[in-house]
Amino acid sequence: MNKEDKLNYTKNSLFSAVQLPYGSGQYNMQVFLPENNNNSQDIIDALTVNNWKNWQDEFNTEENVVI
């Protein structure tokens, strides 16, 4: 299954991520996909309050995100 849509998206050397609208759009779900030779544990290990805030600020609306 895949979908192409206008979504909030970010990418760095650790992961690529999208924000998917949830319910009436008041909430969203963030899906992280590890990049290159990283895995989900690498993302978890890097997860701090400061990193989380920085990652949230890096999301930008992209026109043609394929998920």
Secondary structure, DSSP 8 states (H G I E B T S, - for coil): ---EEEEEEEE-SSEEEEEEEETTTTEEEEEEEE-TT--HHHHHHH--HHHHHHHHHT-EEEEEEE-
